[in-house]
Amino acid sequence: MSIVRTLKDIPESEVDEIVRDFESEGCTVEKEKQPNGKWTVRATCPES
């Protein structure tokens, strides 16, 4: 079973670091730019 985590309103300056952090935990990551210019990140992570 997987755990899905969603973070919203992430500034451009932080989005790449957050994606790398999730990927280093073995998560599959999707990011989507919001209309306000910030990002939503969805990470599907294996249950530990």
Sine and cosine of phi, psi and omega as CSV:
sin_phi,cos_phi,sin_psi,cos_psi,sin_omega,cos_omega
0.00,0.00,0.53,-0.85,-0.04,-1.00
-0.92,-0.39,0.36,-0.93,0.08,-1.00
-0.91,-0.40,0.76,-0.65,0.04,-1.00
-0.96,-0.28,0.81,-0.58,0.05,-1.00
-0.90,-0.44,0.70,-0.72,0.01,-1.00
-0.83,-0.56,0.80,-0.60,0.08,-1.00
-0.89,-0.46,0.71,-0.70,-0.03,-1.00
-0.87,-0.50,0.31,-0.95,0.07,-1.00
0.86,0.51,0.67,0.75,0.03,-1.00
-1.00,0.06,0.79,-0.62,0.03,-1.00
-0.93,0.38,0.45,-0.89,0.01,-1.00
-0.79,0.61,-0.60,0.80,-0.07,-1.00
-0.93,0.36,-0.28,0.96,-0.07,-1.00
-0.92,-0.40,-0.24,0.97,-0.16,-0.99
-0.88,0.47,-0.68,0.74,-0.04,-1.00
-0.91,0.41,-0.62,0.78,0.02,-1.00
-0.91,0.42,-0.66,0.76,0.01,-1.00
-0.91,0.42,-0.68,0.74,0.04,-1.00
-0.87,0.50,-0.72,0.69,0.01,-1.00
-0.87,0.49,-0.67,0.75,0.01,-1.00
-0.87,0.49,-0.73,0.68,0.02,-1.00
-0.90,0.44,-0.69,0.73,0.00,-1.00
-0.89,0.46,-0.57,0.82,0.02,-1.00
-0.93,0.38,-0.33,0.94,0.07,-1.00
-1.00,0.00,0.07,1.00,0.02,-1.00
1.00,0.06,0.29,0.96,-0.04,-1.00
-1.00,0.04,0.46,-0.89,0.18,-0.98
-1.00,-0.07,0.78,-0.63,-0.17,-0.99
-0.86,-0.51,0.68,-0.73,0.15,-0.99
-0.83,-0.55,0.66,-0.75,0.07,-1.00
-0.80,-0.60,0.55,-0.83,-0.05,-1.00
-0.64,-0.77,0.77,-0.64,0.01,-1.00
-0.98,0.22,0.74,-0.67,0.00,-1.00
-1.00,0.05,0.33,-0.94,0.03,-1.00
-0.85,0.53,-0.44,0.90,-0.01,-1.00
-0.99,0.12,0.05,1.00,0.04,-1.00
1.00,-0.03,-0.16,0.99,0.05,-1.00
-1.00,-0.03,0.00,-1.00,-0.13,-0.99
-0.86,-0.50,0.48,-0.88,0.21,-0.98
-0.92,-0.38,0.75,-0.66,0.03,-1.00
-0.88,-0.48,0.79,-0.62,0.08,-1.00
-0.90,-0.44,0.84,-0.54,0.00,-1.00
-0.89,-0.46,0.81,-0.58,0.10,-1.00
-0.98,-0.20,0.91,-0.41,-0.15,-0.99
-0.88,-0.47,0.57,-0.82,0.08,-1.00
-0.92,0.38,0.59,-0.81,0.04,-1.00
-0.94,0.33,0.70,-0.72,-0.06,-1.00
-0.99,-0.11,0.00,0.00,0.00,0.00
